[in-house]
Structure formats: C-alpha cells, structure tokens
C-alpha cells in the first residue's frame, strides 16, 4: 500500500471521538474511543505503508502503558540509555487523564492500593516519586498525606439513604449479617494461609502466589459457584462481591474465577505508618501523575510518537514497522531487543511470529471487558439529602450495574468547595458478552452512552442533577482489561510469553490475566531485568 492510501485510512483511525449537543436538553457531550479505530485497522490486516525514515537502538519498548513505562523507568534508573519507547495510540494507556475547565480528572484507573512487601518494585517507584517517604522496605512506610485518600472516602446509597463504607449495612437480616461476618473471617484466614510450597496463597504479583493445587484449583470454577458451595448466598453480600469483581476485573461473580475473586480480598497486605489498612493512593486525575513521573524519568529524548504496525524477529535483531499519525509517515525501528508492552489482543496482530513463542490466540487469548469512563463537569455541587453522610471520594449505588463515581476535586485542600467540580462515573458492561458489548459501544449514539453513564448519578440526585452538568466527556474502552475467568491460570501460551528470553520480550498485565497496576509494573520490571542481565 502506498503512503497516500494508508493516510486516508489512518485519518479515519485518528477520529477517536465525536462531540456535539444532544438533540434533547442534555449537555454537550464528547465521546472518545482511544485506540479503537487503530486496533480495528490492525485486526483487518491493513497492508504496511512504505517507511520514510529509520532509527536504530539497542532496545525498543513498544507501548506506554504501565508495563512499558515501568520497564523504561527501570532501564533509565540503572543507567541504561540506548533505548526508546513508542507511545502507541494512547500514551499512558489506562493511566490516562483529562482536564475539564481546568480540573484534572481520570479517563482510566483512579487509585493505587498501598503496595504489599511483595510489590517492592512499586514501593521503590513510589519512593523515587517522593510519595513513599523513607525506606521502601519498611513494613509500614510513611506516605505523602496529600495522596492518601481523604475522608470521607466511601459511601453506599441503600434503602433510600447513604451509609458510610461500601459493605451493605442497612436493613440486613441476621443471616446476611452472619454471612458477611463469616466471609471476612475467611478472607482474614486466607490472607495468612500458605501452601505446601511455603508461599502465601494469594499474592500480588500473582506469580508469587502458592502453586498448591488446594488454592490454584479455585481458578477452575466461578466465584459464584464457590460462594454458593460455601453458604455465601445472602443478596447483600453477593451484590457487594459482584460489585468488587466488576470494579477490578470488569466482570461479575458469575464470570470471574473463584481464585481471582478471593485474590481481590486476600492478596492486599499493604500497610502505612500514617494511614489505616485499606487506604488507597489517589490523585485528582487518577494515576496519570504516576505515568507522568515515569515518563519524565525516562526522558523526552527517548520518547517516540507513533504505534507499531508489525514486529519481525530476525537473526540480527528485531525490525519494527511504525506509523506516526502526527507526521503522516511510516518509519522503521531496528533494535537488538524489543519489549512488546501492549495488550495481547494487539500483540497477536502485530508480532509476526507470535505462534513461534508457543502462544495460540484461540486457546490463550483472555477475554477482555468493556468500560465507560465518563467525566461530568458540574457548575456547583448538587445538594446532598443527608448532611450526616456528605459527598465522599467514591460513591456507589446499591443494586446498580454501574460502579458509582469518584469526585475529582476531593483531594483538593481548601476551606470551601470549589465553584466547579468533576464527577467521574465508571461503568463496566458486565451484563453483556464482551463481543456484544463492544459491538454496541461501536454503534451507540452519544445520547445512548450518556444515558448509561449517568444512571447512578440520576439515581442519587434525581432529574435535577442535569441542571448542574455543563459538559460531559465519555471515554469508551472496548478492551479495558483482561477478565480472569475460570482456567485463566492454566494458559500454556501465557506461561510461554512470561518465560520468553529472546530478542522479543513481553510485558503487560495480560501476562497475569488481570488488569492491576502492580501486575503490569511487575512484567515491565521483569523485562527490564532481562535486558540488564
């Protein structure tokens, strides 16, 4: 294909959003679909354009999500300088953010739990960032107070009123209360349980978890089946557990494996000297400041705009065909080693010889969940029905299929509320098969997306909420995260990519089978260490 024909198609791929005022009395809405059109071009096997320039490096990192950025940070920290990082269709990936009326807000992940001792790689990065003060190996390090989530941090709207915390409390019968107590007692037991190999049952990163079949066997059934077999059937408890799985994995207890469901609760073992257990780290724009710090440490000179179209391994190194939409040109990267830091559903179309690594996409490719992340710019704050339960950082509606909303200005330190704020609503399309969800997202109108995005806010504030809305920015993530479904721990192709030590290395949270910051960072860390050793 010649450059002109390719540019016509790539222009379409660059149209990642649409905007305009809705036909009814709604606010102006912008819909962004980062990476979606580019991904479809790769899926449809667009012929590669002719390159107009070349660049040679020792190491090329393809992708600037957490794994790619972490790999680059670790290389730079070690004094390794002959590398570059290709930004991809959306720099930062799921750590991306936006700004509405001067207010930073997330368009992806919005918090980071206190990292456990096993996640020392994340602790070291946070120490480099200045967020963790002192020794990152301390059992209870001190964290920057400005990024420890401020109180009130969570509330749940249930039975017509707000309650503190997300575990249901209002109107519960004795059976529900007992099951909730018993479930968290089981979680406390599992948090310290060890397998026959001496490892903790559930750890982040998950590759450090016990391989004892007594635990790994839990990955072969759904969380719902395990809950039912163990007498956890109370609707309030099951809703809460379903919410947690949708929030972290994009799917509910009927789709997520029991191992992953229990891992969500039992693996978290981070502590702080100046915060309660369970506290999270957050910024107004979510995790974008973390990505920005990593990028700054890597250095602008090593950053390349563009995305990889084809990766080919040969005897003397790796050749990467890239396209830079901003400059309207293709170029070729020559590297001795390449770190493929992109989702596996993309790598399956980009890496020419992926099957040679032992990866079979029909067998090994994980399903991925779809998300909406919707930022509502508000002129003022809608009134709260109960002053005893004020607006929290995270606000959730009991029984909803949505995931509630976080408040972008919550971490601002000031005496009075700002004149404007941003509510960021999250919705995982867990009620639809993944392919059906993506097909709906691709054709849904801005009005349809807005209706779905705003359901929780309307449930809490009524129809009067729309009077406060000045503008809405909706980010559609068709492949937001891998789903840890039954069998996800036993994919031989994933194990093969983890173990790869060739000219092409792999680094992405998909290698863990679940989309968690520490997991993505772990694989970036491992890839960097392969290069350095």
Buried (B, 14 or more C-beta within 10 A) or exposed (E): EEBEEBBEBBEEBEEBBEBEEBEEEBBBBBBBBBBBBBBBBBEEEBEBBEBEEEBEBBBBBBBBBBBBBBBBBBBBBEEBEEBBBBBBBBBBBBBBBBBBBEBBBBBBBBBBBBBBBBBEBBBBBBBBBEBBBEEBEBEEBBBBEEBBBBEBBBBBBBEEEBBBEBBBBBEBEEEBBBBBEBBEEBBEEBBEBEBEEEBBBBBBBBBBBBEBEEBBEBBBBBBBBBBEEEEBEBEBBBBBBBBBBBBBBBBBBEBBBBBBBBBBBBBBBBBBEEBEEEBBBBBBBBBBBBBBBBBEBBEEEBBBBBBBBBBBBEEEBBBBBBBBBEEBBBBBBBBBBBBBBBBBBBBBBBBBEBEEBBBBBEEBBBBBBBBBBBBBBBEEBBEBEEEEBEBBBBBBBBEBBBBBBBBBBBBBEEEEEBEBBBBBBBBBBBEBEBEEBBBBBEEBEBEEBBBBBBBBBBBBBEEEBBEBBBBBBBBBBBBBBBBBBBEBBEBEBBBBBBEBEBBBBBBBBBBBBBBBBBBBBBBBBBBBBBBEE
